[in-house]
Structure formats: structure tokens, C-alpha cells
Amino acid sequence: MTAVYEVRGMTCEHCVAAVRAELSRIDGAEQVEVDLTAGQVTVSSRAPLDVTAVRRAVDEAGYELVASN
């Protein structure tokens, strides 16, 4: 499965690394791709991820989850 999330507040490669690291820790997340320019994060997983867990991970990295699809 693949889910795309809009994340607000990322401005540099450090931001990208922080978001990628936190989201990679979610159980079931297999691949995390961050598009800094678009402010989007794409997460591939074996099963749908809990949006609350995704929101917490983004929050822990210091950014804001705005939307998901």
C-alpha cells in the first residue's frame, strides 16, 4: 500500500531526514520518500498505517501533518 501525506514546516534536507527517520520507525512502514518542494511524504507499507501514528511521528520530528489520502 502507498499513502501520501502533506506535511507543513519542512524547509531543508535536515527536515527531510528527520521526517523520514520518524516515519520509518512506524511498525509496517517499508519505504518513506519525502518531496521537500511539494511538502509531501509518500509511505509504502504492508497494510494501511494508523493516521494517528503517522501524525505522532511527524509531530515528533517537529512538523505538522496537514492532510492524508
Secondary structure as UniProt FT lines:
FT   STRAND          2..8
FT   HELIX           13..24
FT   TURN            27..28
FT   STRAND          29..35
FT   TURN            36..39
FT   STRAND          40..45
FT   HELIX           51..61
FT   STRAND          64..68
//
